[in-house]
Structure formats: C-alpha cells, structure tokens
Amino acid sequence: MFSIIRRQGTLSIKKRKKIRKRIFFIIVLLFTFFLLFAGRFLVVDEAPKAADVIVVLSGGEGRLEKAYELYQSGYARKMIVSNGLADNLWESTIRLLPRKSVILERKADSTYESAVYVKKIMKKHKYHSALIVSSDYHMRRVKYNFSRVYKDSDTKLIYVASNTTYDPKAWWLSKHNVGITISEYIKIIGNTFGIYGNDAKRKLYQYIEVFFYE
C-alpha cells in the first residue's frame, strides 16, 4: 500500500514538473513573439490612392513632409492639419502650400479627438475620402481611433505612414524605441477604456522617463 502511495506521489511530482516546463515554454514563446511582432504590429502603411483630402496629424517626425509629398504627387488638392497649432506647423504648412488648400483644425489634443474633429470638417466640406498621415509607429493607434469614429460612415480612409527613426523589427535594442513601443501599447489600452488627452500623456511620459531613461 505504501509503495503505491509513493508511486502516486512520484507521478504527481513528475506531472508538476512537466506542467512547469510547459508553462515556462509558453511564457518564453509569448515573449519571443512579442519581441518579434510588437513593433511591426504598430506600423500601418497602405499604398496611397487619389482622395478628396490629405489629413496630417501634427506633432511628429516627418508627418508634414510626408503629407506635402503626397500633395505634390497629386493624390489630393486639399489638406487638413489636425492640431495645427502644435510645433508651429501652421506657419510651416502655409509656406509650403497655397493658403486656400489648407484647413487648420485647432481643437484636438488627442488622436481620438483628431478623428472626431476631422470627421466634422470632412462632412462640412463634403469630402468622402482621405489619406491619413502620421508617424509609422503611431499608425495602429490612428487607425484604431479613426475606425471607431468613422464606423457608421461610408468615408474611405487610407493610412499612409511617414518614416521615422523607429525600428519595428528590432525595437528592443534601443531605449528610445522601447519607450515608444510601450507608450503606444499603453495608449491603445487607455484609448480602449476612453482615456485620452494631455493629462494622460504627461503621466505616461513620466512613467517612461522613470523606467527607461534614468
């Protein structure tokens, strides 16, 4: 009888070890998957097509330049600059484009609000298609928020990324890119629960600064 109990105890220990090994393997696999695909998932870059308007979300590397490139290539003859007062982009845009070609959106202080206010402008001007331009690492969140706002609309949106120094294939090799990646995922989660705006951004940047730059 005691030998049977010992054998059962030995079997249960072996089972526990197997379960621990499987859990460890799953954790390693998930971690590896996250490293390989987390950065790539953030980047959305679709082929541009002719549209009624170019919408550029201000405040990031290469965004206005990309929008101007699309304008010069003839994809659209109008441009909406969302949160255009940021970084003196309004003055920069005026120097590049005819004033009548540019519409300034002044109210947005988050990606979600950009989608809301841009939709109102597009409705007012009867625009039915747009090229949405932002930084490559920002585009997943842009698409997520714009898709929510435009879900009941037949407006055609094409998401075109501006190139930055962000490396989606090896983002974990740079503290700067690690900060961007974690920042974007936290913001996506926050947006899902209705958290937007400058206060949320300031808190997030404080978190990143403490954990990644000190």
C-alpha positions as CSV (number, residue, x, y, z in Angstrom):
1,M,0.0,0.0,0.0
2,F,2.8,2.4,1.0
3,S,4.6,1.6,-2.3
4,I,1.5,2.5,-4.2
5,I,1.3,5.9,-2.4
6,R,5.0,6.6,-3.1
7,R,4.5,5.8,-6.8
8,Q,1.5,8.1,-6.9
9,G,3.5,10.9,-5.1
10,T,6.3,10.4,-7.6
11,L,3.9,10.6,-10.5
12,S,2.3,13.8,-9.2
13,I,5.8,15.4,-8.8
14,K,6.7,14.4,-12.4
15,K,3.4,15.9,-13.6
16,R,4.0,19.1,-11.8
17,K,7.5,19.4,-13.3
18,K,6.0,18.8,-16.8
19,I,3.4,21.4,-16.2
20,R,6.0,23.9,-15.0
21,K,8.1,23.2,-18.1
22,R,5.1,23.7,-20.4
23,I,4.2,27.0,-18.7
24,F,7.8,28.2,-18.9
25,F,7.9,27.2,-22.6
26,I,4.7,29.1,-23.3
27,I,6.0,32.2,-21.5
28,V,9.2,32.1,-23.5
29,L,7.3,31.6,-26.7
30,L,4.9,34.5,-26.0
31,F,7.8,36.8,-25.0
32,T,9.7,35.9,-28.2
33,F,6.5,36.5,-30.2
34,F,6.1,39.9,-28.6
35,L,9.7,40.9,-29.3
36,L,9.4,39.9,-33.0
37,F,5.9,41.3,-33.8
38,A,5.0,44.0,-31.3
39,G,6.8,46.7,-33.3
40,R,5.6,45.5,-36.6
41,F,2.0,45.5,-35.4
42,L,2.2,49.2,-34.6
43,V,3.1,50.1,-38.2
44,V,0.3,50.5,-40.7
45,D,1.3,51.8,-44.1
46,E,-1.0,51.5,-47.0
47,A,-0.4,52.4,-50.7
48,P,-1.7,55.9,-51.3
49,K,-4.6,56.5,-53.8
50,A,-6.3,59.6,-55.1
51,A,-8.5,61.1,-52.4
52,D,-10.5,64.3,-51.6
53,V,-8.2,65.4,-48.9
54,I,-4.9,64.7,-47.0
55,V,-5.2,64.6,-43.2
56,V,-2.0,65.0,-41.3
57,L,-1.8,64.6,-37.5
58,S,0.7,67.2,-36.4
59,G,3.4,66.9,-33.8
60,G,5.6,64.0,-35.1
61,E,8.7,63.3,-37.1
62,G,8.3,63.6,-40.9
63,R,4.5,63.9,-40.9
64,L,4.1,67.2,-42.6
65,E,6.9,66.3,-45.0
66,K,5.0,63.1,-46.0
67,A,1.7,65.0,-46.4
68,Y,3.4,67.6,-48.6
69,E,5.0,64.8,-50.7
70,L,1.5,63.3,-51.3
71,Y,0.1,66.7,-52.1
72,Q,2.9,67.4,-54.6
73,S,2.3,63.9,-56.2
74,G,-1.3,64.9,-56.9
75,Y,-3.1,62.5,-54.6
76,A,-5.2,65.3,-53.2
77,R,-5.5,69.1,-53.6
78,K,-6.7,69.8,-50.1
79,M,-5.0,69.2,-46.7
80,I,-6.4,69.2,-43.2
81,V,-3.8,69.8,-40.5
82,S,-5.1,68.4,-37.2
83,N,-4.0,70.2,-34.1
84,G,-2.2,72.5,-36.5
85,L,-1.0,75.0,-33.8
86,A,1.4,72.4,-32.4
87,D,5.1,72.9,-33.3
88,N,4.3,76.0,-35.4
89,L,3.2,73.6,-38.2
90,W,0.6,76.1,-39.4
91,E,3.2,78.6,-40.5
92,S,5.3,75.8,-42.0
93,T,2.3,74.5,-44.0
94,I,1.4,77.9,-45.2
95,R,4.9,78.3,-46.6
96,L,4.6,75.0,-48.5
97,L,1.1,75.2,-49.8
98,P,-1.4,77.7,-51.1
99,R,-3.4,79.1,-48.2
100,K,-6.8,78.0,-49.8
101,S,-5.5,74.4,-49.9
102,V,-5.1,74.1,-46.2
103,I,-7.7,73.7,-43.4
104,L,-6.5,74.1,-39.9
105,E,-8.1,72.0,-37.1
106,R,-7.3,73.8,-33.8
107,K,-9.2,71.8,-31.1
108,A,-7.8,68.3,-30.9
109,D,-5.4,67.3,-28.1
110,S,-5.5,63.5,-28.7
111,T,-5.7,61.1,-31.6
112,Y,-9.3,60.3,-30.9
113,E,-10.3,64.0,-30.9
114,S,-8.4,64.4,-34.2
115,A,-10.7,61.8,-35.6
116,V,-13.8,63.5,-34.2
117,Y,-13.0,67.0,-35.4
118,V,-11.6,65.9,-38.8
119,K,-14.8,64.0,-39.4
120,K,-16.8,67.2,-38.8
121,I,-14.6,69.1,-41.2
122,M,-14.9,66.4,-43.9
123,K,-18.7,66.4,-43.5
124,K,-18.8,70.2,-43.8
125,H,-16.8,70.2,-47.0
126,K,-18.4,67.0,-48.4
127,Y,-15.2,65.1,-48.5
128,H,-15.7,61.3,-48.9
129,S,-12.2,60.0,-48.9
130,A,-8.9,60.9,-47.2
131,L,-5.3,59.9,-46.8
132,I,-4.5,59.8,-43.1
133,V,-0.8,60.7,-42.4
134,S,1.1,60.2,-39.2
135,S,4.3,58.6,-37.9
136,D,4.8,54.9,-38.7
137,Y,4.8,53.8,-35.0
138,H,1.6,55.9,-34.4
139,M,-0.5,54.5,-37.2
140,R,-2.0,51.5,-35.5
141,R,-3.5,53.7,-32.9
142,V,-4.5,56.2,-35.5
143,K,-6.4,53.5,-37.5
144,Y,-8.0,52.2,-34.3
145,N,-9.4,55.6,-33.3
146,F,-10.4,56.7,-36.8
147,S,-12.1,53.4,-37.4
148,R,-14.2,53.8,-34.3
149,V,-15.2,57.4,-35.1
150,Y,-15.9,56.6,-38.8
151,K,-17.5,53.2,-38.2
152,D,-21.0,54.4,-39.3
153,S,-19.6,56.3,-42.3
154,D,-19.0,55.3,-45.9
155,T,-15.9,57.6,-46.0
156,K,-12.9,55.9,-47.5
157,L,-9.8,56.2,-45.3
158,I,-6.3,55.2,-46.4
159,Y,-3.5,55.2,-43.8
160,V,-0.1,56.4,-45.0
161,A,2.9,56.4,-42.6
162,S,5.8,58.8,-42.5
163,N,9.2,57.3,-42.0
164,T,10.9,57.8,-38.6
165,T,13.9,56.5,-36.8
166,Y,11.7,53.9,-35.2
167,D,12.8,50.3,-36.0
168,P,9.8,48.0,-35.8
169,K,11.9,44.8,-36.4
170,A,14.4,45.4,-33.6
171,W,12.7,47.9,-31.3
172,W,14.0,46.3,-28.1
173,L,17.6,47.3,-29.0
174,S,17.1,51.0,-28.3
175,K,15.8,52.6,-25.1
176,H,14.1,55.2,-27.2
177,N,12.3,52.6,-29.3
178,V,11.4,50.6,-26.2
179,G,9.8,53.7,-24.8
180,I,7.8,54.4,-28.0
181,T,6.6,50.8,-28.2
182,I,5.4,50.6,-24.6
183,S,4.0,54.1,-24.9
184,E,1.9,53.1,-27.9
185,Y,0.5,49.9,-26.3
186,I,-0.4,51.7,-23.1
187,K,-2.1,54.4,-25.1
188,I,-4.0,51.9,-27.2
189,I,-5.2,50.2,-24.0
190,G,-6.1,53.6,-22.5
191,N,-8.0,54.6,-25.6
192,T,-10.0,51.4,-25.4
193,F,-11.2,52.5,-22.0
194,G,-11.8,56.1,-23.0
195,I,-8.6,57.7,-21.6
196,Y,-7.3,60.5,-23.9
197,G,-5.7,63.9,-23.7
198,N,-2.7,65.7,-22.4
199,D,-3.0,64.7,-18.8
200,A,-2.8,61.0,-19.7
201,K,0.2,61.8,-22.0
202,R,2.0,63.6,-19.2
203,K,1.5,60.7,-16.8
204,L,2.7,58.2,-19.4
205,Y,5.8,60.2,-20.2
206,Q,6.7,60.4,-16.5
207,Y,6.4,56.6,-16.3
208,I,8.6,56.1,-19.4
209,E,11.2,58.6,-18.1
210,V,11.4,56.9,-14.7
211,F,11.7,53.3,-16.0
212,F,13.6,53.8,-19.3
213,Y,15.7,57.0,-19.1
214,E,17.1,57.1,-15.6
